[in-house]
Amino acid sequence: MQRKIITTSDGSKTIHIVDWDEQYHSKHGAIQEAYHVFIKSGLALFEDTSVAVLEIGFGTGLNCLITLIEAQKRKLSIAYTGVEAYPVTPEELQELNYISELKADAFEPQFQKMHTCTWNDSIALADNFSLRKQQKDFMQIDDIAAFNLIYFDAFGARVQPELWTEIIFEKMFAALKPNGVLVTYAAKGSVRRAMLAVGFEVERLPGPPGKREMLRATKKE
């Protein structure tokens, strides 16, 4: 499957899947989207505490990087699990410009380590941040009440509808602790209905640039 690096509207780069005409991040701004969906609408709910995060679609590592940066600002202790079936290549990684666009030179070593560290081991990226990468299909996720927050950043339902079904969201619901939260850029009615069907309470929130809405789902006690 042909992949190429493109520059999004905010200057940050992402990976474009040519065959699907689909990107890892919004073409309207990779960094803007990541901050709006996953930090502003998700991580910002937690302050001065410990948070277990599951990312569905580790991809370029952008969401992990900005979560690491924000953890320092928000006095958070984070155990981060990133699930990815098809890791980015070293050549693709070299072309990504997140460190320069975020003006985050101090985090360059950690960003490199995110991509070079071993799979399935918990690796310390900072005193308050550990990363465990898992290379597997999303259908293989079987965690029970393990996470406070899920970043659901799978490819869109247009190209991978099987990732936006009740079966997947049942797994997400089970993986969350009581009062845990799932955030995603998606806003389709079918996605919202699938979330509701498995027990989530679902909110429509203003979307990132280029999208009118996004969804946040909560597992109420």
N, C-alpha and C positions, 0 to 999 in steps of 0.2 A: 504494500500500500504506500503510495507516494506521499511524502511529508515534506514541508518546507517551512522555513522561518519567515514570518511576516511581522511588520510593524503595525501596532494598533494605534488608535486615534490619540492616546495620551503619550505616545512615544515609546511605550514598553512593547517588547516583542512577545510573540507566542508562536505555537506550532499549528500550521494549517494542514489538515488532512485533505489532500486534493480530491481523492475519489469520492469523499462524502461531502465536500464543500463545507467542512465543519472545523472549528478552531478549538484549541484547548481552553482559551479564554475569549472573552468578548472582543470583537474587532473594534468596538467603540472605546476600548481602553482596558487592557488586562489588569493593570494595577488598580485602577479605579473600581472595576467590578469586584475584584477580590476584597478590597477594603470595605466596600459598601455591603456586600452580601455576607461575608464571613466574619469581619471584625465588627462593623457598626451594628449589624443585625443579629450577631451571634455571640462572639467573644465579649463584647461590651456588656453583656448581661452579668458577667462575672467580674468581681473586683476583690483583690487581696485574698485569694483563696487558691485551692488546688483544683485543677480542671483536667479531666481525661478527655482528649479530643480524638475522634475518629474521622479521618478524611477518606471519602470515597472518590478515588481518582487522584493519587499523589502527583502524577504528571510531572510538570516542570519544577515542582517544589516551591512555587510562588506562595501558595497559601501557608505552607509551613514556615517559610522565611518571614512573612509579615507577622505571623503569630509569634514567632521567636522574638522579633523586634518589639511587638506590643506587650509581650510578657514582662519585659524589663520595665516598661512604663507603668504597667498596671499592677505590679507586685503580685504576679501570678506564678504559681508553680504548675508546670504543664507536663503531662505525659501524653505524647502525641503518637498516634498510630496512623500510618498512611498505607492504604491498600492500592496496589497498582498491578495490573496484569502485563502491561507492555511499557517497561521503563524507557525514559528518554536516553538517547545515545550520548556518549562523551562529546561527539561533534556538535550535536544540537545544543548541549549545555554551554559550550564555548560561545555560541552565538546569542545566548540570552543576556539581556542587559539590565536585569532587575537591580543588581547592586548599585550600578551607576545611577539609574533612574530614581532609586529610593535614597540616594546619597548615603548609603549604608556600608561604606568600605570596611568598617570594623567587623561586619558580619560575613565578609567574604570567606574566611576559613570555614565557618560553620555551614555556609551555603554549599561549598565544595564537599564538605564531609557528609552532608545530607545525601548526596548522590553517589559517593564512593564507599560509604559504610556498608557493612554486611547486612544481608536481609535476615529478618526474624530475630535479631538481637536488639536489646534496648541499649541505645548509645547516648551518652551524655553530650549534649551540644552546649550546655551551660549549666551552672549550678542549679538552676530552676527549670531546666528544660531537657527532657529525654525524648528520643525519637526511636520508634520501632517501625521499620518498613516491612510490609508483607507482600510478596509477589504472588498474587492469586486472583482468581475470578471473584467478583463480588458475590456470586451465588454461594461461595464457600464460607462466607462470614457466618459464624455461629456463636458469637459472644453473647453473654447474658448479663444484663444490668452492669455493664462495664464502663460506660461512657456518660459524661455530662453533656457533651456537645458533639454533634455530627455535622461536618461540612459535606454536603451531598453535591459533588462536583463532577458527576458522570457526564459523558457525552449526551447531547440532547435526545429527546424522545423521537425526533424525526429520523435519526439514523440508528439509534439503539433503543427502540421502544421497550424491549424486554427488561431494561434497567429501571423502568418507571412504573412497575406493576405492584399489585398488592403483595405478591410473593417477596419482592425486594423490601418493601416497606414494612412487612411483618418482621423481617430480619432486623431492620433498623429500629423498630419499636422495641424488640426484645433486647437489642444491644444497649439501649439507653437505660440509665438509672431513672428512678422516679423523679419527675420534674425536669428530666433531660430535654434538650432542645435539638431539633434538626433544622438547618437553614439551607436553602438552595436558590439558585437564580431562576429556576423554573416557575411558571405561573399557570400552566395549562390546566383546564378544568378537569381533565382525566387524571392528572397527577394529584390534584387536590382531593378528588373523590377517592383515589386509591389510599391516600393518607388517612382520610376520615374513616374508611372502611376497616382499617386495622386498629383504630382506637385513638389516633392523634386528634388533638385540638389544633385547628389550622387557622393561621392569620394570613391575610393578603397584606403585604407591605409595599411601599413605593420601591420600584426597581432601580437598578444601577443605570448609568447612561445607556440609552438605546433600548431600554425595556421599561414598560409602564409599571409592572408589578413583579414581585417575587413572593415566595412562600416561606413561612416559618411554622414549624409543627412542634407541639409540646406534648410530652408524655405525662399527663397529670397523674398524681398519686390516686 
